[in-house]
Amino acid sequence: MKSDVITCKKCGGKFTWHEYNGGYPGGKDRESVDCPYCGEEAFTVVISGVVAVEKVEEPGTDETVATMTTLGLL
Ligand SMILES: [Zn+2]
């Protein structure tokens, strides 16, 4: 599994990516992995499927949610 967290060189956003098997065996193609925040191309990979990117929430976001939960706001 590819679970590396990518940091966008343009906006600093963190995200991960994985490959969806597009159902086209053997048809390898060069796909770009784009930042989900600003659309900057991070790098390209040669895969047979398609690239899906997923945002990695900043730790601060989780802390905020945890604090709100503690305060009974959620
Ligand atoms: Zn970005």
PDB file of the backbone (N, CA, C, O) and the ligand in Angstrom, with CONECT records:
HET     ZN  A 101       1
ATOM      1  N   MET A   1       0.838  -1.206   0.000  1.00  0.00           N
ATOM      2  CA  MET A   1       0.000   0.000   0.000  1.00  0.00           C
ATOM      3  C   MET A   1       0.869   1.251   0.000  1.00  0.00           C
ATOM      4  O   MET A   1       1.897   1.322   0.674  1.00  0.00           O
ATOM      5  N   LYS A   2       0.437   2.205  -0.753  1.00  0.00           N
ATOM      6  CA  LYS A   2       1.139   3.476  -0.757  1.00  0.00           C
ATOM      7  C   LYS A   2       0.449   4.388   0.252  1.00  0.00           C
ATOM      8  O   LYS A   2      -0.699   4.785   0.053  1.00  0.00           O
ATOM      9  N   SER A   3       1.142   4.716   1.323  1.00  0.00           N
ATOM     10  CA  SER A   3       0.498   5.505   2.362  1.00  0.00           C
ATOM     11  C   SER A   3       1.325   6.734   2.713  1.00  0.00           C
ATOM     12  O   SER A   3       1.106   7.374   3.741  1.00  0.00           O
ATOM     13  N   ASP A   4       2.273   7.051   1.850  1.00  0.00           N
ATOM     14  CA  ASP A   4       3.087   8.228   2.109  1.00  0.00           C
ATOM     15  C   ASP A   4       2.226   9.481   2.096  1.00  0.00           C
ATOM     16  O   ASP A   4       1.344   9.647   1.253  1.00  0.00           O
ATOM     17  N   VAL A   5       2.503  10.342   3.036  1.00  0.00           N
ATOM     18  CA  VAL A   5       1.819  11.629   3.052  1.00  0.00           C
ATOM     19  C   VAL A   5       2.629  12.597   2.207  1.00  0.00           C
ATOM     20  O   VAL A   5       3.815  12.820   2.452  1.00  0.00           O
ATOM     21  N   ILE A   6       1.975  13.160   1.219  1.00  0.00           N
ATOM     22  CA  ILE A   6       2.621  14.105   0.322  1.00  0.00           C
ATOM     23  C   ILE A   6       2.356  15.518   0.823  1.00  0.00           C
ATOM     24  O   ILE A   6       1.240  15.850   1.223  1.00  0.00           O
ATOM     25  N   THR A   7       3.380  16.330   0.797  1.00  0.00           N
ATOM     26  CA  THR A   7       3.189  17.736   1.129  1.00  0.00           C
ATOM     27  C   THR A   7       3.318  18.549  -0.149  1.00  0.00           C
ATOM     28  O   THR A   7       4.342  18.498  -0.831  1.00  0.00           O
ATOM     29  N   CYS A   8       2.284  19.289  -0.462  1.00  0.00           N
ATOM     30  CA  CYS A   8       2.283  20.089  -1.682  1.00  0.00           C
ATOM     31  C   CYS A   8       3.384  21.135  -1.623  1.00  0.00           C
ATOM     32  O   CYS A   8       3.531  21.851  -0.633  1.00  0.00           O
ATOM     33  N   LYS A   9       4.146  21.209  -2.693  1.00  0.00           N
ATOM     34  CA  LYS A   9       5.248  22.160  -2.708  1.00  0.00           C
ATOM     35  C   LYS A   9       4.763  23.580  -2.948  1.00  0.00           C
ATOM     36  O   LYS A   9       5.512  24.538  -2.756  1.00  0.00           O
ATOM     37  N   LYS A  10       3.530  23.715  -3.361  1.00  0.00           N
ATOM     38  CA  LYS A  10       2.997  25.040  -3.656  1.00  0.00           C
ATOM     39  C   LYS A  10       2.249  25.633  -2.462  1.00  0.00           C
ATOM     40  O   LYS A  10       2.534  26.753  -2.039  1.00  0.00           O
ATOM     41  N   CYS A  11       1.282  24.871  -1.917  1.00  0.00           N
ATOM     42  CA  CYS A  11       0.453  25.425  -0.844  1.00  0.00           C
ATOM     43  C   CYS A  11       0.733  24.788   0.511  1.00  0.00           C
ATOM     44  O   CYS A  11       0.219  25.246   1.532  1.00  0.00           O
ATOM     45  N   GLY A  12       1.557  23.720   0.526  1.00  0.00           N
ATOM     46  CA  GLY A  12       1.903  23.096   1.795  1.00  0.00           C
ATOM     47  C   GLY A  12       0.841  22.154   2.334  1.00  0.00           C
ATOM     48  O   GLY A  12       0.984  21.622   3.435  1.00  0.00           O
ATOM     49  N   GLY A  13      -0.231  21.940   1.564  1.00  0.00           N
ATOM     50  CA  GLY A  13      -1.287  21.025   1.989  1.00  0.00           C
ATOM     51  C   GLY A  13      -0.794  19.589   1.991  1.00  0.00           C
ATOM     52  O   GLY A  13       0.032  19.204   1.165  1.00  0.00           O
ATOM     53  N   LYS A  14      -1.306  18.808   2.920  1.00  0.00           N
ATOM     54  CA  LYS A  14      -0.903  17.410   3.022  1.00  0.00           C
ATOM     55  C   LYS A  14      -2.002  16.511   2.490  1.00  0.00           C
ATOM     56  O   LYS A  14      -3.186  16.715   2.757  1.00  0.00           O
ATOM     57  N   PHE A  15      -1.580  15.512   1.729  1.00  0.00           N
ATOM     58  CA  PHE A  15      -2.546  14.573   1.177  1.00  0.00           C
ATOM     59  C   PHE A  15      -1.882  13.240   0.888  1.00  0.00           C
ATOM     60  O   PHE A  15      -0.657  13.137   0.823  1.00  0.00           O
ATOM     61  N   THR A  16      -2.697  12.243   0.720  1.00  0.00           N
ATOM     62  CA  THR A  16      -2.211  10.930   0.321  1.00  0.00           C
ATOM     63  C   THR A  16      -2.835  10.583  -1.025  1.00  0.00           C
ATOM     64  O   THR A  16      -3.788  11.222  -1.470  1.00  0.00           O
ATOM     65  N   TRP A  17      -2.290   9.582  -1.647  1.00  0.00           N
ATOM     66  CA  TRP A  17      -2.870   9.172  -2.916  1.00  0.00           C
ATOM     67  C   TRP A  17      -2.897   7.646  -2.984  1.00  0.00           C
ATOM     68  O   TRP A  17      -2.106   6.965  -2.331  1.00  0.00           O
ATOM     69  N   HIS A  18      -3.793   7.142  -3.762  1.00  0.00           N
ATOM     70  CA  HIS A  18      -3.808   5.716  -4.032  1.00  0.00           C
ATOM     71  C   HIS A  18      -4.334   5.476  -5.437  1.00  0.00           C
ATOM     72  O   HIS A  18      -4.869   6.368  -6.096  1.00  0.00           O
ATOM     73  N   GLU A  19      -4.162   4.252  -5.858  1.00  0.00           N
ATOM     74  CA  GLU A  19      -4.520   3.904  -7.229  1.00  0.00           C
ATOM     75  C   GLU A  19      -5.861   3.181  -7.259  1.00  0.00           C
ATOM     76  O   GLU A  19      -6.083   2.213  -6.531  1.00  0.00           O
ATOM     77  N   TYR A  20      -6.726   3.661  -8.098  1.00  0.00           N
ATOM     78  CA  TYR A  20      -7.946   2.933  -8.405  1.00  0.00           C
ATOM     79  C   TYR A  20      -7.683   2.083  -9.632  1.00  0.00           C
ATOM     80  O   TYR A  20      -7.182   2.575 -10.643  1.00  0.00           O
ATOM     81  N   ASN A  21      -8.020   0.824  -9.541  1.00  0.00           N
ATOM     82  CA  ASN A  21      -7.887  -0.001 -10.733  1.00  0.00           C
ATOM     83  C   ASN A  21      -9.022   0.344 -11.683  1.00  0.00           C
ATOM     84  O   ASN A  21     -10.193   0.119 -11.379  1.00  0.00           O
ATOM     85  N   GLY A  22      -8.676   0.872 -12.792  1.00  0.00           N
ATOM     86  CA  GLY A  22      -9.681   1.323 -13.735  1.00  0.00           C
ATOM     87  C   GLY A  22     -10.318   0.213 -14.544  1.00  0.00           C
ATOM     88  O   GLY A  22     -11.209   0.478 -15.351  1.00  0.00           O
ATOM     89  N   GLY A  23      -9.889  -1.014 -14.350  1.00  0.00           N
ATOM     90  CA  GLY A  23     -10.468  -2.123 -15.082  1.00  0.00           C
ATOM     91  C   GLY A  23      -9.928  -2.262 -16.491  1.00  0.00           C
ATOM     92  O   GLY A  23     -10.558  -2.866 -17.359  1.00  0.00           O
ATOM     93  N   TYR A  24      -8.760  -1.700 -16.702  1.00  0.00           N
ATOM     94  CA  TYR A  24      -8.124  -1.827 -18.011  1.00  0.00           C
ATOM     95  C   TYR A  24      -6.776  -2.505 -17.838  1.00  0.00           C
ATOM     96  O   TYR A  24      -5.747  -1.829 -17.804  1.00  0.00           O
ATOM     97  N   PRO A  25      -6.760  -3.827 -17.727  1.00  0.00           N
ATOM     98  CA  PRO A  25      -5.505  -4.536 -17.452  1.00  0.00           C
ATOM     99  C   PRO A  25      -4.459  -4.276 -18.519  1.00  0.00           C
ATOM    100  O   PRO A  25      -4.730  -4.328 -19.719  1.00  0.00           O
ATOM    101  N   GLY A  26      -3.266  -3.997 -18.046  1.00  0.00           N
ATOM    102  CA  GLY A  26      -2.159  -3.832 -18.969  1.00  0.00           C
ATOM    103  C   GLY A  26      -2.005  -2.441 -19.526  1.00  0.00           C
ATOM    104  O   GLY A  26      -0.926  -2.068 -19.986  1.00  0.00           O
ATOM    105  N   GLY A  27      -3.069  -1.671 -19.491  1.00  0.00           N
ATOM    106  CA  GLY A  27      -2.995  -0.358 -20.103  1.00  0.00           C
ATOM    107  C   GLY A  27      -2.345   0.677 -19.218  1.00  0.00           C
ATOM    108  O   GLY A  27      -3.016   1.561 -18.687  1.00  0.00           O
ATOM    109  N   LYS A  28      -1.069   0.571 -19.063  1.00  0.00           N
ATOM    110  CA  LYS A  28      -0.387   1.514 -18.175  1.00  0.00           C
ATOM    111  C   LYS A  28      -0.288   2.886 -18.820  1.00  0.00           C
ATOM    112  O   LYS A  28      -0.084   3.029 -20.026  1.00  0.00           O
ATOM    113  N   ASP A  29      -0.439   3.866 -17.979  1.00  0.00           N
ATOM    114  CA  ASP A  29      -0.461   5.224 -18.479  1.00  0.00           C
ATOM    115  C   ASP A  29       0.179   6.141 -17.443  1.00  0.00           C
ATOM    116  O   ASP A  29       0.249   5.804 -16.261  1.00  0.00           O
ATOM    117  N   ARG A  30       0.634   7.275 -17.886  1.00  0.00           N
ATOM    118  CA  ARG A  30       1.194   8.227 -16.937  1.00  0.00           C
ATOM    119  C   ARG A  30       0.080   9.123 -16.413  1.00  0.00           C
ATOM    120  O   ARG A  30      -0.591   9.825 -17.169  1.00  0.00           O
ATOM    121  N   GLU A  31      -0.092   9.077 -15.109  1.00  0.00           N
ATOM    122  CA  GLU A  31      -1.139   9.880 -14.471  1.00  0.00           C
ATOM    123  C   GLU A  31      -0.468  10.897 -13.555  1.00  0.00           C
ATOM    124  O   GLU A  31       0.548  10.609 -12.921  1.00  0.00           O
ATOM    125  N   SER A  32      -1.041  12.069 -13.498  1.00  0.00           N
ATOM    126  CA  SER A  32      -0.491  13.072 -12.597  1.00  0.00           C
ATOM    127  C   SER A  32      -1.208  13.004 -11.254  1.00  0.00           C
ATOM    128  O   SER A  32      -2.419  12.794 -11.190  1.00  0.00           O
ATOM    129  N   VAL A  33      -0.445  13.183 -10.196  1.00  0.00           N
ATOM    130  CA  VAL A  33      -1.008  13.249  -8.852  1.00  0.00           C
ATOM    131  C   VAL A  33      -1.084  14.723  -8.480  1.00  0.00           C
ATOM    132  O   VAL A  33      -0.064  15.376  -8.261  1.00  0.00           O
ATOM    133  N   ASP A  34      -2.304  15.235  -8.413  1.00  0.00           N
ATOM    134  CA  ASP A  34      -2.494  16.664  -8.195  1.00  0.00           C
ATOM    135  C   ASP A  34      -2.913  16.950  -6.763  1.00  0.00           C
ATOM    136  O   ASP A  34      -3.650  16.175  -6.154  1.00  0.00           O
ATOM    137  N   CYS A  35      -2.445  18.055  -6.238  1.00  0.00           N
ATOM    138  CA  CYS A  35      -2.837  18.510  -4.913  1.00  0.00           C
ATOM    139  C   CYS A  35      -4.351  18.745  -4.879  1.00  0.00           C
ATOM    140  O   CYS A  35      -4.882  19.454  -5.735  1.00  0.00           O
ATOM    141  N   PRO A  36      -5.056  18.156  -3.894  1.00  0.00           N
ATOM    142  CA  PRO A  36      -6.508  18.351  -3.812  1.00  0.00           C
ATOM    143  C   PRO A  36      -6.905  19.738  -3.320  1.00  0.00           C
ATOM    144  O   PRO A  36      -8.077  20.108  -3.378  1.00  0.00           O
ATOM    145  N   TYR A  37      -5.941  20.496  -2.842  1.00  0.00           N
ATOM    146  CA  TYR A  37      -6.239  21.833  -2.313  1.00  0.00           C
ATOM    147  C   TYR A  37      -6.126  22.896  -3.399  1.00  0.00           C
ATOM    148  O   TYR A  37      -7.015  23.730  -3.568  1.00  0.00           O
ATOM    149  N   CYS A  38      -5.001  22.849  -4.139  1.00  0.00           N
ATOM    150  CA  CYS A  38      -4.763  23.933  -5.100  1.00  0.00           C
ATOM    151  C   CYS A  38      -4.611  23.429  -6.532  1.00  0.00           C
ATOM    152  O   CYS A  38      -4.547  24.226  -7.469  1.00  0.00           O
ATOM    153  N   GLY A  39      -4.552  22.105  -6.704  1.00  0.00           N
ATOM    154  CA  GLY A  39      -4.487  21.562  -8.049  1.00  0.00           C
ATOM    155  C   GLY A  39      -3.094  21.472  -8.636  1.00  0.00           C
ATOM    156  O   GLY A  39      -2.924  21.060  -9.783  1.00  0.00           O
ATOM    157  N   GLU A  40      -2.092  21.859  -7.851  1.00  0.00           N
ATOM    158  CA  GLU A  40      -0.714  21.779  -8.317  1.00  0.00           C
ATOM    159  C   GLU A  40      -0.324  20.316  -8.534  1.00  0.00           C
ATOM    160  O   GLU A  40      -0.635  19.457  -7.709  1.00  0.00           O
ATOM    161  N   GLU A  41       0.344  20.044  -9.627  1.00  0.00           N
ATOM    162  CA  GLU A  41       0.795  18.686  -9.866  1.00  0.00           C
ATOM    163  C   GLU A  41       1.990  18.374  -8.982  1.00  0.00           C
ATOM    164  O   GLU A  41       3.013  19.056  -9.044  1.00  0.00           O
ATOM    165  N   ALA A  42       1.858  17.341  -8.158  1.00  0.00           N
ATOM    166  CA  ALA A  42       2.929  16.973  -7.238  1.00  0.00           C
ATOM    167  C   ALA A  42       3.977  16.119  -7.938  1.00  0.00           C
ATOM    168  O   ALA A  42       5.176  16.379  -7.837  1.00  0.00           O
ATOM    169  N   PHE A  43       3.514  15.106  -8.641  1.00  0.00           N
ATOM    170  CA  PHE A  43       4.410  14.231  -9.401  1.00  0.00           C
ATOM    171  C   PHE A  43       3.554  13.375 -10.320  1.00  0.00           C
ATOM    172  O   PHE A  43       2.326  13.457 -10.289  1.00  0.00           O
ATOM    173  N   THR A  44       4.188  12.574 -11.117  1.00  0.00           N
ATOM    174  CA  THR A  44       3.440  11.681 -11.997  1.00  0.00           C
ATOM    175  C   THR A  44       3.835  10.241 -11.714  1.00  0.00           C
ATOM    176  O   THR A  44       4.954   9.961 -11.285  1.00  0.00           O
ATOM    177  N   VAL A  45       2.914   9.351 -11.955  1.00  0.00           N
ATOM    178  CA  VAL A  45       3.168   7.928 -11.773  1.00  0.00           C
ATOM    179  C   VAL A  45       2.671   7.188 -13.007  1.00  0.00           C
ATOM    180  O   VAL A  45       1.768   7.649 -13.705  1.00  0.00           O
ATOM    181  N   VAL A  46       3.275   6.041 -13.259  1.00  0.00           N
ATOM    182  CA  VAL A  46       2.820   5.210 -14.367  1.00  0.00           C
ATOM    183  C   VAL A  46       2.089   4.010 -13.780  1.00  0.00           C
ATOM    184  O   VAL A  46       2.703   3.111 -13.204  1.00  0.00           O
ATOM    185  N   ILE A  47       0.787   4.012 -13.933  1.00  0.00           N
ATOM    186  CA  ILE A  47      -0.058   2.964 -13.366  1.00  0.00           C
ATOM    187  C   ILE A  47      -1.113   2.556 -14.384  1.00  0.00           C
ATOM    188  O   ILE A  47      -1.318   3.233 -15.392  1.00  0.00           O
ATOM    189  N   SER A  48      -1.778   1.445 -14.106  1.00  0.00           N
ATOM    190  CA  SER A  48      -2.807   0.972 -15.035  1.00  0.00           C
ATOM    191  C   SER A  48      -4.185   1.517 -14.669  1.00  0.00           C
ATOM    192  O   SER A  48      -5.109   1.472 -15.481  1.00  0.00           O
ATOM    193  N   GLY A  49      -4.323   2.025 -13.462  1.00  0.00           N
ATOM    194  CA  GLY A  49      -5.615   2.562 -13.036  1.00  0.00           C
ATOM    195  C   GLY A  49      -5.607   4.076 -13.104  1.00  0.00           C
ATOM    196  O   GLY A  49      -4.937   4.679 -13.943  1.00  0.00           O
ATOM    197  N   VAL A  50      -6.360   4.668 -12.209  1.00  0.00           N
ATOM    198  CA  VAL A  50      -6.372   6.116 -12.123  1.00  0.00           C
ATOM    199  C   VAL A  50      -5.998   6.524 -10.707  1.00  0.00           C
ATOM    200  O   VAL A  50      -6.139   5.745  -9.765  1.00  0.00           O
ATOM    201  N   VAL A  51      -5.524   7.744 -10.570  1.00  0.00           N
ATOM    202  CA  VAL A  51      -5.078   8.244  -9.284  1.00  0.00           C
ATOM    203  C   VAL A  51      -6.239   8.868  -8.525  1.00  0.00           C
ATOM    204  O   VAL A  51      -7.026   9.626  -9.093  1.00  0.00           O
ATOM    205  N   ALA A  52      -6.343   8.546  -7.241  1.00  0.00           N
ATOM    206  CA  ALA A  52      -7.284   9.228  -6.359  1.00  0.00           C
ATOM    207  C   ALA A  52      -6.478   9.853  -5.232  1.00  0.00           C
ATOM    208  O   ALA A  52      -5.626   9.199  -4.630  1.00  0.00           O
ATOM    209  N   VAL A  53      -6.748  11.107  -4.953  1.00  0.00           N
ATOM    210  CA  VAL A  53      -6.044  11.780  -3.868  1.00  0.00           C
ATOM    211  C   VAL A  53      -7.019  12.012  -2.713  1.00  0.00           C
ATOM    212  O   VAL A  53      -8.226  12.150  -2.912  1.00  0.00           O
ATOM    213  N   GLU A  54      -6.468  12.052  -1.514  1.00  0.00           N
ATOM    214  CA  GLU A  54      -7.299  12.232  -0.327  1.00  0.00           C
ATOM    215  C   GLU A  54      -6.621  13.234   0.583  1.00  0.00           C
ATOM    216  O   GLU A  54      -5.432  13.111   0.878  1.00  0.00           O
ATOM    217  N   LYS A  55      -7.367  14.215   1.025  1.00  0.00           N
ATOM    218  CA  LYS A  55      -6.809  15.227   1.906  1.00  0.00           C
ATOM    219  C   LYS A  55      -6.465  14.630   3.262  1.00  0.00           C
ATOM    220  O   LYS A  55      -7.186  13.781   3.786  1.00  0.00           O
ATOM    221  N   VAL A  56      -5.348  15.088   3.820  1.00  0.00           N
ATOM    222  CA  VAL A  56      -4.981  14.712   5.175  1.00  0.00           C
ATOM    223  C   VAL A  56      -5.238  15.925   6.057  1.00  0.00           C
ATOM    224  O   VAL A  56      -4.605  16.969   5.900  1.00  0.00           O
ATOM    225  N   GLU A  57      -6.170  15.772   6.979  1.00  0.00           N
ATOM    226  CA  GLU A  57      -6.534  16.916   7.816  1.00  0.00           C
ATOM    227  C   GLU A  57      -5.376  17.266   8.743  1.00  0.00           C
ATOM    228  O   GLU A  57      -4.679  16.388   9.252  1.00  0.00           O
ATOM    229  N   GLU A  58      -5.194  18.518   8.944  1.00  0.00           N
ATOM    230  CA  GLU A  58      -4.139  18.978   9.846  1.00  0.00           C
ATOM    231  C   GLU A  58      -4.487  18.565  11.273  1.00  0.00           C
ATOM    232  O   GLU A  58      -5.661  18.481  11.635  1.00  0.00           O
ATOM    233  N   PRO A  59      -3.457  18.308  12.080  1.00  0.00           N
ATOM    234  CA  PRO A  59      -3.694  17.934  13.482  1.00  0.00           C
ATOM    235  C   PRO A  59      -4.538  18.965  14.224  1.00  0.00           C
ATOM    236  O   PRO A  59      -5.328  18.615  15.101  1.00  0.00           O
ATOM    237  N   GLY A  60      -4.369  20.232  13.871  1.00  0.00           N
ATOM    238  CA  GLY A  60      -5.125  21.284  14.527  1.00  0.00           C
ATOM    239  C   GLY A  60      -6.619  21.102  14.398  1.00  0.00           C
ATOM    240  O   GLY A  60      -7.379  21.441  15.306  1.00  0.00           O
ATOM    241  N   THR A  61      -7.040  20.561  13.262  1.00  0.00           N
ATOM    242  CA  THR A  61      -8.458  20.328  13.031  1.00  0.00           C
ATOM    243  C   THR A  61      -8.994  19.306  14.030  1.00  0.00           C
ATOM    244  O   THR A  61     -10.063  19.482  14.614  1.00  0.00           O
ATOM    245  N   ASP A  62      -8.218  18.227  14.211  1.00  0.00           N
ATOM    246  CA  ASP A  62      -8.646  17.183  15.142  1.00  0.00           C
ATOM    247  C   ASP A  62      -8.718  17.725  16.563  1.00  0.00           C
ATOM    248  O   ASP A  62      -9.633  17.402  17.321  1.00  0.00           O
ATOM    249  N   GLU A  63      -7.732  18.562  16.913  1.00  0.00           N
ATOM    250  CA  GLU A  63      -7.721  19.136  18.250  1.00  0.00           C
ATOM    251  C   GLU A  63      -8.962  19.982  18.474  1.00  0.00           C
ATOM    252  O   GLU A  63      -9.573  19.953  19.543  1.00  0.00           O
ATOM    253  N   THR A  64      -9.322  20.734  17.446  1.00  0.00           N
ATOM    254  CA  THR A  64     -10.509  21.581  17.554  1.00  0.00           C
ATOM    255  C   THR A  64     -11.752  20.739  17.771  1.00  0.00           C
ATOM    256  O   THR A  64     -12.587  21.052  18.619  1.00  0.00           O
ATOM    257  N   VAL A  65     -11.868  19.683  17.010  1.00  0.00           N
ATOM    258  CA  VAL A  65     -13.028  18.800  17.156  1.00  0.00           C
ATOM    259  C   VAL A  65     -13.036  18.171  18.533  1.00  0.00           C
ATOM    260  O   VAL A  65     -14.087  18.086  19.169  1.00  0.00           O
ATOM    261  N   ALA A  66     -11.866  17.721  19.012  1.00  0.00           N
ATOM    262  CA  ALA A  66     -11.782  17.092  20.328  1.00  0.00           C
ATOM    263  C   ALA A  66     -12.183  18.077  21.410  1.00  0.00           C
ATOM    264  O   ALA A  66     -12.887  17.723  22.356  1.00  0.00           O
ATOM    265  N   THR A  67     -11.727  19.325  21.265  1.00  0.00           N
ATOM    266  CA  THR A  67     -12.074  20.349  22.242  1.00  0.00           C
ATOM    267  C   THR A  67     -13.559  20.621  22.240  1.00  0.00           C
ATOM    268  O   THR A  67     -14.173  20.763  23.298  1.00  0.00           O
ATOM    269  N   MET A  68     -14.137  20.694  21.064  1.00  0.00           N
ATOM    270  CA  MET A  68     -15.575  20.944  20.958  1.00  0.00           C
ATOM    271  C   MET A  68     -16.362  19.788  21.568  1.00  0.00           C
ATOM    272  O   MET A  68     -17.395  19.992  22.205  1.00  0.00           O
ATOM    273  N   THR A  69     -15.861  18.579  21.366  1.00  0.00           N
ATOM    274  CA  THR A  69     -16.537  17.408  21.940  1.00  0.00           C
ATOM    275  C   THR A  69     -16.493  17.483  23.457  1.00  0.00           C
ATOM    276  O   THR A  69     -17.483  17.209  24.135  1.00  0.00           O
ATOM    277  N   THR A  70     -15.324  17.862  23.982  1.00  0.00           N
ATOM    278  CA  THR A  70     -15.155  17.968  25.430  1.00  0.00           C
ATOM    279  C   THR A  70     -16.110  19.002  26.008  1.00  0.00           C
ATOM    280  O   THR A  70     -16.639  18.833  27.107  1.00  0.00           O
ATOM    281  N   LEU A  71     -16.321  20.068  25.257  1.00  0.00           N
ATOM    282  CA  LEU A  71     -17.184  21.153  25.729  1.00  0.00           C
ATOM    283  C   LEU A  71     -18.647  20.851  25.465  1.00  0.00           C
ATOM    284  O   LEU A  71     -19.521  21.634  25.836  1.00  0.00           O
ATOM    285  N   GLY A  72     -18.918  19.734  24.833  1.00  0.00           N
ATOM    286  CA  GLY A  72     -20.295  19.350  24.585  1.00  0.00           C
ATOM    287  C   GLY A  72     -20.937  20.106  23.436  1.00  0.00           C
ATOM    288  O   GLY A  72     -22.160  20.236  23.372  1.00  0.00           O
ATOM    289  N   LEU A  73     -20.108  20.603  22.532  1.00  0.00           N
ATOM    290  CA  LEU A  73     -20.642  21.379  21.417  1.00  0.00           C
ATOM    291  C   LEU A  73     -21.016  20.496  20.242  1.00  0.00           C
ATOM    292  O   LEU A  73     -21.712  20.934  19.327  1.00  0.00           O
ATOM    293  N   LEU A  74     -20.554  19.252  20.265  1.00  0.00           N
ATOM    294  CA  LEU A  74     -20.882  18.357  19.159  1.00  0.00           C
ATOM    295  C   LEU A  74     -21.760  17.222  19.634  1.00  0.00           C
ATOM    296  O   LEU A  74     -22.140  16.362  18.840  1.00  0.00           O
TER     297      LEU A  74
HETATM  298 ZN    ZN A 101      -1.399  22.525  -3.103  1.00  0.00          ZN2+
END
